[in-house]
Amino acid sequence: MKNRTDLSKKSKKILALSCLMTLVACNDDNTEIVQNQPIAIPQLSPAVAAKMAIDCQNLTRYQYNKTVITDAEVQATGVLKVGNNPIPEHCLIKGYMEQRVSPIDGQTYQIGFEMRLPIQWNGRFLYQGNGGTDGNIVNAVGNIGSGGPISNALYTGFAVISSDAGHNATQNPLFGLDPEARVNYGYAAMGKLTPMAKDLIKFTYGKYPDRSYAGGSSNGGRHAMVAATRFADQFDGIVANAPGFHLPRAAAAQLYTAQQLRRVATDENDLSTALTLAERQVLADSILAKCDALDGIDDGMVQDIDACRTAFNIFKDVPICQTNQRDGQCLTDLQLDVIDKIYTGPINAKGEHLYATQPYDPGLIGNNWASWKFSSSVGSQRDPVAVGIIFQVPPNPSVMDDSRKFAFNYNFDTDFSKLFNTDQTYTESAMSFMLPPNELNLDTILNKGGKMIIVHGASDGVFSVDDTQNWYDKITSTYSEKSIQASDFVRFFRVPGMNHTSAGIATDQFDALTALVRWVEYGEKPDQIIATARGLGNSSGVINTEIPQNWASDRTRPLCFYPLVARYNGQGNSEKAENFSCK
C-alpha cells in the first residue's frame, strides 16, 4: 500500500493536468482557484459636467514644472465652427514646456501646446493627436478625422489639448537630427503633456476630468494607439482613424511605391504619368465588376473586402493592352506588374515582407490616394525626409537636397535595417520610439474598463488597412488565448472606398468619438457606426466632389465592426443604411 506522501504527489499531478485540460485557474502549488469564466470588465461611470471655477484670463497664473503659459483669452461662441455649427464659448490657453537648446544641432526646442477649455464643461478630456510629422499646433477642437465633420470634441463640451509634439517644422524641418526631438515626436511629448493638461483642468474647474480620451487620425491615430499601451493608465478611451501604427515601415514602403511607378512613368518627375486617372478608372471598374455584388447589391462600393481578395485577380480581370500601347482603355503587362508589386508591398532579397499588403478597392481613383502615391512618395516634405532624417540611424540630411533621388535609390536590403539601428547618440530606434513596447498588450485598458475604436479606409494611399487588420487579428488571437473576447473592449471598422483619413468614393462622414463615449461610459457596444456620403447638396458644409452623381448626396451605410460586412437586406431604399445589416 502506497504511503500518504505518494498519494499526495499523485493527486497534485492529477490536479495539475486538470488545470491544463479544463482551463481551471491554479496557484503555483496547483491549488484550484476557480473555474474559468469570462472576465468581468468594469463598467465606468459617466462624466459629470462642471463650470469654470476661475476666470479665463486668470489662467496665466497657472504653474507647472518646466511649463510657461503665454496667453489665456475667451473665445466667443461662433469664433470657430464645425461644419455649419458654431462652437460654444471657451477659453483658449497657449504655452510651452521644456524649452532647451539641443547639443546636437544647436536649435531651440520646446513642446508647444494649446488647450481649449469650455465655459460649460462636460467633465471629459481629449488628447488630440495631430498628423504628419507634427511640428505645428493646430486648433485644439478634437477632430478625429471623419470627412466633413459636423461635430467635434470641443463642440460637445470636451476640454482638448493639441501640440506640436516638441518641434517647429516650419523653423526646423531637420528636427530629426536631435534625438530628444525624435523621442518627443514619437511618444514622450504626449507623456509629458497629459499630466499637465489634467492638472490645468483641475486648476480651472476644481476637479480632474472624470473621463479621459486620446484620439486622432493618421500620425495622430498612431499617437492614440501608442497611448493605449504606453499611457494606458491615463486614458479611458482610444479612438484612432487611419493610424500609421507602423509608420517607419509604411514610409519606407512609399519609397518602394515610387521605385515601382518610375518603371512605367512617361516622366519620372511626374509619377502620375505611370497610372493616369483614366487607367485608374479601368482598374477600379475591373474591381467593381468582380467584387461590387459580393455584398448583395451593385452600388459602386466593395463592402466584402476579404471576399474580393479571391474574387479579383489583377492579371486575369483587367483589360490588357494587346500591343502595349496605352490608350486609357487598358493596362499594359508592365503596369499590371507594377500595381501588383505596390499592393503586395516591399520585399527584400531574403523574401521577407517589410510592410503589409493592401486590398484592391475602387477608391483608388480618389485624388487623395493619388497624392500619396504620386507626390508624397518622392516629396521633400513627406516620406523621403521622414525616412532619411527622422527614422533612420544615422540620419541623412542630404535627402533635403534631392528627395526624389533618395527615394529612387533607397535599398531595401541595406537601408531598411537603419530603421532599427541605434548608436551612442540615437539610443532609441524609430521602431522603438514610434511604436509601443508591446503592441499586443492592452491589459491596462481592459482591466480598467477602457475601450478602443479603430477606423481605417480600404483605399488608404499611405497606411494600409491590412496593417491595422493584421494587428487586430493578432489582438483577437492573443486575448482569445486568455479566454477573452477582444471585441468586448476593442473594435475595428473598415470604411470601403475611403482614402487616407477621409475622401475617396466613400461614405466617409461618421462620429466614432460619440460611439466611443457611449461605449466607455454607458456600456453601449458599437455594433455599427452610421457613415454618410458628402455629395453635392449634402448639408455637412464640406462637400466631397468625387462622389458619383448616381449616388444620393447623403447616402448612408453602416460601418460594421470587423470581420462583419454590411450586406443589403434585399429590399428597401439602397441609399439608406437601415436597409443593410452587418453579417
CORVEN-V733555 format. One record per residue. N is the residue number from 0. RES is the residue in one small letter. SS is DSSP state (h for helix, s for strand, l for the rest). Layout:
n=N res=RES ss=SS
n=N res=RES ss=SS
This chain:
n=0 res=m ss=l
n=1 res=k ss=l
n=2 res=n ss=l
n=3 res=r ss=h
n=4 res=t ss=h
n=5 res=d ss=h
n=6 res=l ss=h
n=7 res=s ss=h
n=8 res=k ss=h
n=9 res=k ss=h
n=10 res=s ss=h
n=11 res=k ss=h
n=12 res=k ss=h
n=13 res=i ss=h
n=14 res=l ss=h
n=15 res=a ss=h
n=16 res=l ss=h
n=17 res=s ss=h
n=18 res=c ss=h
n=19 res=l ss=h
n=20 res=m ss=h
n=21 res=t ss=h
n=22 res=l ss=l
n=23 res=v ss=l
n=24 res=a ss=s
n=25 res=c ss=s
n=26 res=n ss=l
n=27 res=d ss=l
n=28 res=d ss=l
n=29 res=n ss=l
n=30 res=t ss=l
n=31 res=e ss=s
n=32 res=i ss=s
n=33 res=v ss=s
n=34 res=q ss=l
n=35 res=n ss=l
n=36 res=q ss=l
n=37 res=p ss=l
n=38 res=i ss=l
n=39 res=a ss=l
n=40 res=i ss=l
n=41 res=p ss=l
n=42 res=q ss=l
n=43 res=l ss=l
n=44 res=s ss=l
n=45 res=p ss=l
n=46 res=a ss=l
n=47 res=v ss=l
n=48 res=a ss=l
n=49 res=a ss=s
n=50 res=k ss=s
n=51 res=m ss=l
n=52 res=a ss=l
n=53 res=i ss=l
n=54 res=d ss=l
n=55 res=c ss=h
n=56 res=q ss=h
n=57 res=n ss=h
n=58 res=l ss=h
n=59 res=t ss=h
n=60 res=r ss=h
n=61 res=y ss=l
n=62 res=q ss=l
n=63 res=y ss=s
n=64 res=n ss=l
n=65 res=k ss=l
n=66 res=t ss=s
n=67 res=v ss=s
n=68 res=i ss=s
n=69 res=t ss=s
n=70 res=d ss=s
n=71 res=a ss=s
n=72 res=e ss=s
n=73 res=v ss=s
n=74 res=q ss=s
n=75 res=a ss=l
n=76 res=t ss=l
n=77 res=g ss=l
n=78 res=v ss=l
n=79 res=l ss=l
n=80 res=k ss=s
n=81 res=v ss=s
n=82 res=g ss=l
n=83 res=n ss=l
n=84 res=n ss=s
n=85 res=p ss=s
n=86 res=i ss=l
n=87 res=p ss=l
n=88 res=e ss=l
n=89 res=h ss=s
n=90 res=c ss=s
n=91 res=l ss=s
n=92 res=i ss=s
n=93 res=k ss=s
n=94 res=g ss=s
n=95 res=y ss=s
n=96 res=m ss=s
n=97 res=e ss=s
n=98 res=q ss=s
n=99 res=r ss=s
n=100 res=v ss=s
n=101 res=s ss=l
n=102 res=p ss=l
n=103 res=i ss=l
n=104 res=d ss=l
n=105 res=g ss=l
n=106 res=q ss=l
n=107 res=t ss=s
n=108 res=y ss=s
n=109 res=q ss=s
n=110 res=i ss=s
n=111 res=g ss=s
n=112 res=f ss=s
n=113 res=e ss=s
n=114 res=m ss=s
n=115 res=r ss=s
n=116 res=l ss=s
n=117 res=p ss=s
n=118 res=i ss=l
n=119 res=q ss=s
n=120 res=w ss=s
n=121 res=n ss=l
n=122 res=g ss=l
n=123 res=r ss=s
n=124 res=f ss=s
n=125 res=l ss=s
n=126 res=y ss=s
n=127 res=q ss=s
n=128 res=g ss=s
n=129 res=n ss=l
n=130 res=g ss=l
n=131 res=g ss=l
n=132 res=t ss=l
n=133 res=d ss=l
n=134 res=g ss=l
n=135 res=n ss=l
n=136 res=i ss=l
n=137 res=v ss=l
n=138 res=n ss=l
n=139 res=a ss=l
n=140 res=v ss=l
n=141 res=g ss=l
n=142 res=n ss=l
n=143 res=i ss=l
n=144 res=g ss=l
n=145 res=s ss=l
n=146 res=g ss=l
n=147 res=g ss=l
n=148 res=p ss=l
n=149 res=i ss=l
n=150 res=s ss=l
n=151 res=n ss=l
n=152 res=a ss=l
n=153 res=l ss=l
n=154 res=y ss=l
n=155 res=t ss=l
n=156 res=g ss=l
n=157 res=f ss=l
n=158 res=a ss=s
n=159 res=v ss=s
n=160 res=i ss=s
n=161 res=s ss=s
n=162 res=s ss=s
n=163 res=d ss=l
n=164 res=a ss=l
n=165 res=g ss=l
n=166 res=h ss=l
n=167 res=n ss=l
n=168 res=a ss=l
n=169 res=t ss=l
n=170 res=q ss=l
n=171 res=n ss=l
n=172 res=p ss=l
n=173 res=l ss=l
n=174 res=f ss=h
n=175 res=g ss=h
n=176 res=l ss=h
n=177 res=d ss=l
n=178 res=p ss=h
n=179 res=e ss=h
n=180 res=a ss=h
n=181 res=r ss=h
n=182 res=v ss=h
n=183 res=n ss=h
n=184 res=y ss=h
n=185 res=g ss=h
n=186 res=y ss=h
n=187 res=a ss=h
n=188 res=a ss=h
n=189 res=m ss=h
n=190 res=g ss=h
n=191 res=k ss=h
n=192 res=l ss=h
n=193 res=t ss=h
n=194 res=p ss=h
n=195 res=m ss=h
n=196 res=a ss=h
n=197 res=k ss=h
n=198 res=d ss=h
n=199 res=l ss=h
n=200 res=i ss=h
n=201 res=k ss=h
n=202 res=f ss=h
n=203 res=t ss=h
n=204 res=y ss=h
n=205 res=g ss=l
n=206 res=k ss=l
n=207 res=y ss=l
n=208 res=p ss=l
n=209 res=d ss=l
n=210 res=r ss=s
n=211 res=s ss=s
n=212 res=y ss=s
n=213 res=a ss=s
n=214 res=g ss=s
n=215 res=g ss=s
n=216 res=s ss=s
n=217 res=s ss=l
n=218 res=n ss=h
n=219 res=g ss=h
n=220 res=g ss=h
n=221 res=r ss=h
n=222 res=h ss=h
n=223 res=a ss=h
n=224 res=m ss=h
n=225 res=v ss=h
n=226 res=a ss=h
n=227 res=a ss=h
n=228 res=t ss=h
n=229 res=r ss=h
n=230 res=f ss=l
n=231 res=a ss=h
n=232 res=d ss=h
n=233 res=q ss=h
n=234 res=f ss=l
n=235 res=d ss=l
n=236 res=g ss=s
n=237 res=i ss=s
n=238 res=v ss=s
n=239 res=a ss=s
n=240 res=n ss=s
n=241 res=a ss=l
n=242 res=p ss=l
n=243 res=g ss=l
n=244 res=f ss=l
n=245 res=h ss=l
n=246 res=l ss=h
n=247 res=p ss=h
n=248 res=r ss=h
n=249 res=a ss=h
n=250 res=a ss=h
n=251 res=a ss=h
n=252 res=a ss=h
n=253 res=q ss=h
n=254 res=l ss=h
n=255 res=y ss=h
n=256 res=t ss=h
n=257 res=a ss=h
n=258 res=q ss=h
n=259 res=q ss=h
n=260 res=l ss=h
n=261 res=r ss=h
n=262 res=r ss=l
n=263 res=v ss=l
n=264 res=a ss=l
n=265 res=t ss=l
n=266 res=d ss=l
n=267 res=e ss=l
n=268 res=n ss=l
n=269 res=d ss=l
n=270 res=l ss=h
n=271 res=s ss=h
n=272 res=t ss=h
n=273 res=a ss=h
n=274 res=l ss=l
n=275 res=t ss=l
n=276 res=l ss=h
n=277 res=a ss=h
n=278 res=e ss=h
n=279 res=r ss=h
n=280 res=q ss=h
n=281 res=v ss=h
n=282 res=l ss=h
n=283 res=a ss=h
n=284 res=d ss=h
n=285 res=s ss=h
n=286 res=i ss=h
n=287 res=l ss=h
n=288 res=a ss=h
n=289 res=k ss=h
n=290 res=c ss=h
n=291 res=d ss=h
n=292 res=a ss=h
n=293 res=l ss=h
n=294 res=d ss=h
n=295 res=g ss=l
n=296 res=i ss=l
n=297 res=d ss=l
n=298 res=d ss=l
n=299 res=g ss=l
n=300 res=m ss=l
n=301 res=v ss=l
n=302 res=q ss=l
n=303 res=d ss=l
n=304 res=i ss=h
n=305 res=d ss=h
n=306 res=a ss=h
n=307 res=c ss=h
n=308 res=r ss=h
n=309 res=t ss=h
n=310 res=a ss=h
n=311 res=f ss=l
n=312 res=n ss=l
n=313 res=i ss=h
n=314 res=f ss=h
n=315 res=k ss=h
n=316 res=d ss=h
n=317 res=v ss=l
n=318 res=p ss=l
n=319 res=i ss=s
n=320 res=c ss=l
n=321 res=q ss=l
n=322 res=t ss=l
n=323 res=n ss=l
n=324 res=q ss=l
n=325 res=r ss=l
n=326 res=d ss=l
n=327 res=g ss=l
n=328 res=q ss=l
n=329 res=c ss=l
n=330 res=l ss=s
n=331 res=t ss=l
n=332 res=d ss=h
n=333 res=l ss=h
n=334 res=q ss=h
n=335 res=l ss=h
n=336 res=d ss=h
n=337 res=v ss=h
n=338 res=i ss=h
n=339 res=d ss=h
n=340 res=k ss=h
n=341 res=i ss=h
n=342 res=y ss=h
n=343 res=t ss=h
n=344 res=g ss=l
n=345 res=p ss=l
n=346 res=i ss=s
n=347 res=n ss=l
n=348 res=a ss=l
n=349 res=k ss=l
n=350 res=g ss=l
n=351 res=e ss=l
n=352 res=h ss=s
n=353 res=l ss=l
n=354 res=y ss=l
n=355 res=a ss=l
n=356 res=t ss=l
n=357 res=q ss=l
n=358 res=p ss=l
n=359 res=y ss=l
n=360 res=d ss=l
n=361 res=p ss=h
n=362 res=g ss=h
n=363 res=l ss=h
n=364 res=i ss=h
n=365 res=g ss=l
n=366 res=n ss=h
n=367 res=n ss=h
n=368 res=w ss=h
n=369 res=a ss=h
n=370 res=s ss=h
n=371 res=w ss=h
n=372 res=k ss=h
n=373 res=f ss=h
n=374 res=s ss=h
n=375 res=s ss=h
n=376 res=s ss=l
n=377 res=v ss=l
n=378 res=g ss=l
n=379 res=s ss=l
n=380 res=q ss=l
n=381 res=r ss=l
n=382 res=d ss=h
n=383 res=p ss=h
n=384 res=v ss=h
n=385 res=a ss=h
n=386 res=v ss=h
n=387 res=g ss=h
n=388 res=i ss=h
n=389 res=i ss=h
n=390 res=f ss=h
n=391 res=q ss=l
n=392 res=v ss=l
n=393 res=p ss=l
n=394 res=p ss=l
n=395 res=n ss=l
n=396 res=p ss=h
n=397 res=s ss=h
n=398 res=v ss=h
n=399 res=m ss=h
n=400 res=d ss=l
n=401 res=d ss=l
n=402 res=s ss=h
n=403 res=r ss=h
n=404 res=k ss=h
n=405 res=f ss=h
n=406 res=a ss=h
n=407 res=f ss=h
n=408 res=n ss=h
n=409 res=y ss=l
n=410 res=n ss=l
n=411 res=f ss=l
n=412 res=d ss=l
n=413 res=t ss=l
n=414 res=d ss=l
n=415 res=f ss=h
n=416 res=s ss=h
n=417 res=k ss=h
n=418 res=l ss=h
n=419 res=f ss=h
n=420 res=n ss=l
n=421 res=t ss=l
n=422 res=d ss=l
n=423 res=q ss=l
n=424 res=t ss=l
n=425 res=y ss=l
n=426 res=t ss=l
n=427 res=e ss=l
n=428 res=s ss=l
n=429 res=a ss=h
n=430 res=m ss=h
n=431 res=s ss=h
n=432 res=f ss=h
n=433 res=m ss=l
n=434 res=l ss=l
n=435 res=p ss=l
n=436 res=p ss=l
n=437 res=n ss=l
n=438 res=e ss=l
n=439 res=l ss=l
n=440 res=n ss=l
n=441 res=l ss=l
n=442 res=d ss=h
n=443 res=t ss=h
n=444 res=i ss=h
n=445 res=l ss=h
n=446 res=n ss=h
n=447 res=k ss=h
n=448 res=g ss=l
n=449 res=g ss=l
n=450 res=k ss=s
n=451 res=m ss=s
n=452 res=i ss=s
n=453 res=i ss=s
n=454 res=v ss=s
n=455 res=h ss=s
n=456 res=g ss=s
n=457 res=a ss=l
n=458 res=s ss=l
n=459 res=d ss=l
n=460 res=g ss=l
n=461 res=v ss=l
n=462 res=f ss=l
n=463 res=s ss=l
n=464 res=v ss=h
n=465 res=d ss=h
n=466 res=d ss=h
n=467 res=t ss=h
n=468 res=q ss=h
n=469 res=n ss=h
n=470 res=w ss=h
n=471 res=y ss=h
n=472 res=d ss=h
n=473 res=k ss=h
n=474 res=i ss=h
n=475 res=t ss=h
n=476 res=s ss=h
n=477 res=t ss=h
n=478 res=y ss=h
n=479 res=s ss=h
n=480 res=e ss=l
n=481 res=k ss=l
n=482 res=s ss=l
n=483 res=i ss=l
n=484 res=q ss=l
n=485 res=a ss=h
n=486 res=s ss=h
n=487 res=d ss=h
n=488 res=f ss=l
n=489 res=v ss=s
n=490 res=r ss=s
n=491 res=f ss=s
n=492 res=f ss=s
n=493 res=r ss=s
n=494 res=v ss=s
n=495 res=p ss=l
n=496 res=g ss=l
n=497 res=m ss=s
n=498 res=n ss=l
n=499 res=h ss=l
n=500 res=t ss=l
n=501 res=s ss=l
n=502 res=a ss=l
n=503 res=g ss=s
n=504 res=i ss=l
n=505 res=a ss=l
n=506 res=t ss=l
n=507 res=d ss=l
n=508 res=q ss=s
n=509 res=f ss=l
n=510 res=d ss=l
n=511 res=a ss=h
n=512 res=l ss=h
n=513 res=t ss=h
n=514 res=a ss=h
n=515 res=l ss=h
n=516 res=v ss=h
n=517 res=r ss=h
n=518 res=w ss=h
n=519 res=v ss=h
n=520 res=e ss=h
n=521 res=y ss=h
n=522 res=g ss=l
n=523 res=e ss=l
n=524 res=k ss=l
n=525 res=p ss=l
n=526 res=d ss=l
n=527 res=q ss=s
n=528 res=i ss=s
n=529 res=i ss=s
n=530 res=a ss=s
n=531 res=t ss=s
n=532 res=a ss=l
n=533 res=r ss=l
n=534 res=g ss=l
n=535 res=l ss=l
n=536 res=g ss=l
n=537 res=n ss=l
n=538 res=s ss=l
n=539 res=s ss=l
n=540 res=g ss=l
n=541 res=v ss=l
n=542 res=i ss=l
n=543 res=n ss=l
n=544 res=t ss=l
n=545 res=e ss=l
n=546 res=i ss=l
n=547 res=p ss=l
n=548 res=q ss=l
n=549 res=n ss=l
n=550 res=w ss=l
n=551 res=a ss=l
n=552 res=s ss=l
n=553 res=d ss=l
n=554 res=r ss=l
n=555 res=t ss=s
n=556 res=r ss=s
n=557 res=p ss=s
n=558 res=l ss=s
n=559 res=c ss=s
n=560 res=f ss=s
n=561 res=y ss=l
n=562 res=p ss=l
n=563 res=l ss=l
n=564 res=v ss=l
n=565 res=a ss=s
n=566 res=r ss=s
n=567 res=y ss=s
n=568 res=n ss=l
n=569 res=g ss=l
n=570 res=q ss=l
n=571 res=g ss=l
n=572 res=n ss=l
n=573 res=s ss=l
n=574 res=e ss=l
n=575 res=k ss=l
n=576 res=a ss=h
n=577 res=e ss=h
n=578 res=n ss=h
n=579 res=f ss=s
n=580 res=s ss=s
n=581 res=c ss=s
n=582 res=k ss=l
